[in-house]
Amino acid sequence: MLAGGTRIAVVMVGLPARGKTYISYKVSRYLAWMGVNCRVFNVGEYRRKLVGAQLDHSFFDPDNKVAIDQRLKCAVMALGDMFRWFEDVHNGVAIYDATNSTRARRKMIHDECLKHGVEVMFCESWCDDNDLIDMNIREVKRTSPDYKGVQDIQRVMDDFHSRIDHYSEVYEPLGGDGTRPLAKGSYTLPPTNPTLDEYDEKAVSYVRKINVGAKMVINRITSYLESRIIYFMMNIHIATRSVFFSRHGESMYNLDQRLGGDPSLSPNGWKYAEALPGLVSKLLGDQPLTIWTSTLKRTAETAGGLPYKKMQWKALDELDAGLCDGLTYEDVEERYPEEYAMRDENKFEFRYRGGESYRDVVLRLEPVIMELERQQNIMIISHQAVLRCIYAYFLDIGPEELPYLKIPLHTVMKLTWTAYGCDIQMYKIDIDAVDTHRAKPKAAKRGGTIKGSSGTGAHSEAPSRPLSSKTSASGLNAARNAGFAPAKPQGATTVKPESLVKSAFATAGTSAQTNGDASSNAAAAKVPLPTPPPVQPESVAAQSQPVDAGAVRSAFQTQQQQQQQPSEIQGVPSKLSVTGGHDHSTCENGAHGAHGAHVWPSQISPGITRENSPVHASSMTVTLGDHAHGTNHSFPGRSDPRQGSPVYLSAGDFASSFEMHRLQSGDGDMSAQADASGLSAMTKSLSLDSGAAAAGASTAESAPSSRQSASTAGHRQPLLAKQKIDELHVAGHGNVDIVETTPTITLRYSSDLPPDVKKQTVAMKNELVGIEDDDDSASDRSSTRSPPSAAATAVVDTQADPSK
Ligand SMILES: O=P(O)(O)OC[C@H]1O[C@@](CO)(OP(=O)(O)O)[C@@H](O)[C@@H]1O
C-alpha cells in the first residue's frame, strides 16, 4: 500500500482529554489491518518511565522550568525512537502522540522530520464542548496510571482540569485559529530553515477534527495515504454501540465440506434461520437494527426471518476460491497439490487461481469497516473467511492467525465497543452444525512477508513491543477466550458469561498505554464494560427448540419475492475520497493512488449505480496539493467488486485548504464537495460549509433533471444532485465579479483571477461537466452576464462575506 520509502509522521496536537490517544490507536489499528507498517509513539509513556507517573498538575505548569526540560527530553527521545523505527521498517506511518501544543514544539518536530526524510501531517483534536471533555476525563482519566489508587474522582477531575488549564495557557491551535480565511498573498512555502516567525503552519499538511468531527479542517494534504487517514478519522466516533456477527446457517456445501459456491441452507441451517430472530430480539430489545448480508443465497436465507432493514454487500461475499470453488479440501489436495501446499505455507497471502487471497478480502472489506465505524447497531451475516477478516480488525489480530480464527456456525457474536475497548460475547444456538474449521498446519508460515504491525514503539527506555511482532497476542487471546478456540461440544447451549475486554491500547504492548501529555491517560486501563445483555442461557435454549424449517423457508421465499431489487436498496452507504497530488493523474480507481487527483469510488456499494443510488454521502475527504492538475476520471462499471458510481471531481493547481462542515446530509454534500474541488483550482483557501443540517438559506439548488442532460453530453458526468451550498468563501482573489457558466454549473467568482487561471478554470469546469472546451468565450464572459438559469445546477456565490 505504501510506495517504497514513504514515511509519514502523523503528529497529534491537542489539549489533554481531547481523545488524541484514542484516535492514534484506532488509526494505527486500521492501517496495520490494511497492511501498512504503523506504530504509535506515545510521549506520555516516556514521561512516566523517565519522570514518574503520579505527578500532580504542577508538573505541567508552563512556569515549572525543571519540568519543561524533562518534558522536552521525553519528546525528543520519542522522536529519536520514531526515526530509528523508520530506519528499521523503511516505510510506514508513525503516530507521534502528545499535546504538541505550541508552534515552537511543532516546528521542532517538523524540522526534525524534514531532516530525516519523513513527511509530516499534523492532526489536531480540538474540542470546546465541556460536557464531552468532562465525560472524557471521568470515563478515562480515573483509570490512568497517573491517578492510580486515587479513589476520589473529584480530586482527579480537579487535578486534571488544572492540568488542562496549564496547557491552555500556552496552547496555540494549528494554522492560526483555523477559521480566518487567508489574506491575499499571505500564503508562503516554508523557507528551508524557517525561524519561528517564518514558520507558517498554513504551509504544512494538517487536519483539525473539531468537536469530535462536527467540523473538519483539511489543509495541504498531498498524499494518498494521508487522505485515507483523514477519511478514517472523519468516520470514527466514540458512541458506545454493538455489532452482531453471524455466519449463515449451515449450508448444503458445508455438509459436504465444499468450498464456496452459492448453495442453500441445509435443514439445520434453516432451523438456525428460524431461531435467529428470537435471539436477536432478546439481545437487542426494541433497538433498531440493520442487517448486512452478502449477496450469496445462504446469508440471505439466514437473514430471511429477521424483521429489520436489510442490505446486501458484494464485499461481504465469501473469499473467492477461484478454480477450487465447489471442491472439498481433499479434492484440492488431490488435484492441485502444489497450491494446496502453498496455501498451508502462507494462508493469508495465498491467492486461489482465478480467485482471492485473505489479503484481497481484507482490502475489499475496507469500505465495510469504514461504514461499521460510522454506524450503530448492525448485524452482519456473512461467511467464515470474511468474518475472520472483520474480527481481526476489531481485535487487532495479525495476518498469521487471522485465517485460522474459529468462526463457528450457529453462533451469534456480539461485539460492543466503548471509547477504549471492545467487549465480545458469544451466543451459540443449540442446533447442530458441522465444523468447517481447519486447524493451522505445522508448516504454516510464521512472520513472513506480511506487513503491518500496529502498536507503540520505543527503542530507548520506554516500554516497547518487539518490532517483529505482527500479531497482538492480547487480541488473539481475547479472541480465543471469546470462543475462536475450538468449539464447545456440539449441542451445548452457550452464552459466554465472560465479557472480554480488548483495550484498543492493548495493541501497544503490556505496559501502560497512556498519553504523556495526559490527554488520554486512562487509555491504558480496561474500562468497565456495560452490563452484559440480560440474555440467560435458558432464554437462548428456548430459541433452539425444534422449529418448523419448512415454514421459515416459505416465509423466506415470500419475502424474497417481496424484497426490493438491488436498485431499490435503501440507505446504501456511499462515501468518497478524492485526493489531489502532484503532477498528473494516472490513477483510475484510487487503489494505487500515489499521484495526482483521483477518485476513490470503492465506498460506493457495488450494484448501486448513479441512477439508482440514493447516494447518502455522509462524509468525504477531499485533499488537494500543489500542482494537482484538474482532472476527472471515469469509473465505468466493471466486474471489480469495488466498482461504484462514476463520480467526477476536479482538483486543481495551488489548492491548499478546505474546510468541511457537517457533512451529514446526503448527496448535496457530495456534490457540494465536487464543486468545491473544482473551485479550489484557483483558490488558495476554500471554506465550505454545506449540508442540510446547516440552517439558513441555501444559495443554490440544482435541478436534478439537468443531471440527465449532463449524462447525455458525454460519458463523464459529475455527481451533481440536489445541492445546497449554504456558505462558500473563496478568499484571496479580490472583489472582481466574474460569472462563468456551463450547462450545469454557474460560478461567480469575486476574484481578479489572472487570465490564464481563468482559462484553465473554465476548461476544468467544462471537463467536470463533460462538455467540449470553449474556454475563449467562457473566459471573456463579463461579470454582468446572467447564468443560464434553466440549466444551471449550482450557483456558487463567492461574494459572500468571507468573515462569516
Ligand atoms: O479459508 P478457509 O479456511 O478455507 O475458509 C473459507 C471457506 O469457508 C467456507 C466453508 O468451508 O465458508 P462458508 O461456510 O461461507 O461456505 C467455504 O465456502 C470457504 O471457501
The ligand as a MOL file (V3000), in Angstrom:
LIG
                    3D

  0  0  0     0  0            999 V3000
M  V30 BEGIN CTAB
M  V30 COUNTS 20 20 0 0 0
M  V30 BEGIN ATOM
M  V30 1 O -10.1500 -20.0670 4.1640 0
M  V30 2 P -10.7850 -21.3160 4.6220 0
M  V30 3 O -10.3550 -21.7770 5.9680 0
M  V30 4 O -10.6610 -22.3710 3.5670 0
M  V30 5 O -12.3190 -20.9500 4.8330 0
M  V30 6 C -13.0720 -20.4100 3.7820 0
M  V30 7 C -14.1110 -21.4310 3.4170 0
M  V30 8 O -15.1130 -21.4350 4.3880 0
M  V30 9 C -16.3340 -21.8730 3.8080 0
M  V30 10 C -16.7460 -23.1650 4.4450 0
M  V30 11 O -15.7700 -24.1470 4.3210 0
M  V30 12 O -17.2190 -20.7970 4.0380 0
M  V30 13 P -18.8410 -20.8100 4.0050 0
M  V30 14 O -19.2700 -21.5660 5.2130 0
M  V30 15 O -19.2960 -19.4210 3.9700 0
M  V30 16 O -19.2390 -21.5440 2.7700 0
M  V30 17 C -16.0210 -22.0150 2.3220 0
M  V30 18 O -17.0310 -21.6510 1.4510 0
M  V30 19 C -14.8330 -21.1300 2.1450 0
M  V30 20 O -14.0830 -21.3780 0.9980 0
M  V30 END ATOM
M  V30 BEGIN BOND
M  V30 1 2 1 2
M  V30 2 1 2 3
M  V30 3 1 2 4
M  V30 4 1 2 5
M  V30 5 1 5 6
M  V30 6 1 6 7
M  V30 7 1 7 8
M  V30 8 1 7 19
M  V30 9 1 8 9
M  V30 10 1 9 10
M  V30 11 1 9 12
M  V30 12 1 9 17
M  V30 13 1 10 11
M  V30 14 1 12 13
M  V30 15 2 13 14
M  V30 16 1 13 15
M  V30 17 1 13 16
M  V30 18 1 17 18
M  V30 19 1 17 19
M  V30 20 1 19 20
M  V30 END BOND
M  V30 END CTAB
M  END
